[in-house]
Amino acid sequence: MTTTRVRPAPSGLRGAFRGLLGLLLVLAVPACSAEYRATSPEEVRELAAGTQAREDRNVAERHLRTAVRAYDTDTPLTLGLVAVNDTCIGGAEKEWFFQSGDDRYRIRCSMDITAYYGADPKRIGDVLEGVLTAGSHDVSASPPGPIPFGRDDYRGRLVDYYRGHGANPTGPNTPEPAHLFAPPQDLSWDTLRSSPQTLVGERGQCAKDDPPVTRCLREPAAGTVADMRKRYGMVFELKISASDYHVVLKEG
């Protein structure tokens, strides 16, 4: 009788198999743990409606609206339209290989406000001077105020350019400068010397308003940027955001 002997698998192969089995167990065991699951829509809504989320939301919106009003009260700009977008999103399931960080939180909420102001295009140099005057006061204050655009060499030359007293501060043969940026604020305006002009666009429509998970406000609801431009001559746009004003991590 012939006896067939079964040769054991090489030790390296056995080790690889055990490693693979261990990895599968590691992946399987915590699969039901909240730490590894994506946040459900029901949990996102519950967390977004919580006391701390409401408090953080009120603080964020109050801070943003204070900045929006400051341009209206402290500079030559005239506030005409406001758009508020507020969104809370849930965290992703555990990211084992391609990690973006979206699996670290249960929920995070962010808000942005876009405000539109009217201005006289014949006085844009004075308008920008007014913004820089208010901003210089705010930047030097303790704590700093809501307008972050203080004076510097470039901004001074920008005012001179729009008053007709100097060259384009970005250099010859460059596009008309119509933008100031200081995180988290972005201020832009209709160009005056470009052909064709680059104009501030209309407010985006509300895709969904489902508080407290998503909030979308348009104030006033029926106002348009085009109507503002007809009334004042030109339009400035201020974008300001409060990123991650409320975050709940899965751990800690």
Secondary structure, 3 states (H helix, E strand, C coil): CCCCCCCCCCHHHHHHHHHHHHHHHHHHHHHHCCCCCCCCHHHHHHHHCCHHHHHHHHHHHHHHHHHHHHHHHHCCCEEEEEEEEEEEEECCCCCCCCCCCCCCEEEEEEEEEEEEEEECHHHHHHHHHHHHHHHHHHHHCCCCCCCCCCCCHHHHHHHHHHCCCCCCCCCCCCCCCCEEEECCEEEEECCCCCCCCCCCCCCCCCCCCECCCEEEEEECCCCCHHHHHHHHCEEEEEEEEEEEEEEEECCC
